[in-house]
């Protein structure tokens, strides 16, 4: 996941106006939340999932972004 986001920001950071998300990380009871603007990125563990459904949600706002490629690249990160 880290390698994919680093590559994505390096290659398309100027076209990514905003990104944010909540991720389920294997073997971690907490949500991982992240946000970014262009090439700036910040992410950290947040509170525990508790009884909430554990899902991954990512939002990218920008120009010239390929939705299918983003989805495929993200899917390749899943274990």
C-alpha positions, 0 to 999 in steps of 0.5 A, a space after each residue: 500500500 505504501 509503495 503504491 501511494 508513493 508511486 501514485 503521488 510521484 507520478 500523478 501528484 500534480 493531478 491529484 487535488 485531494 485524496 482521503 480514505 479509511 483503510 482496514 489494515 490486516 491484524 490491526 483493530 484500528 482504522 487507518 485514516 489518510 488524507 492528501 493534497 497534491 503530493 502531500 500525504 498524511 496517514 495514521 491509525 485512528 480509533 478501533 473499528 468496534 462493531 462497525 463494518 471493516 471496509 476500505 474507502 478511498 476518494 480521489 479528486 483530480 484531473 486525468 485520473 483513471 478510475 479503473 487503473 486506480 481501482 486495479 492498483 488498489 486491489 493489487 495491494 489487498 491481502 
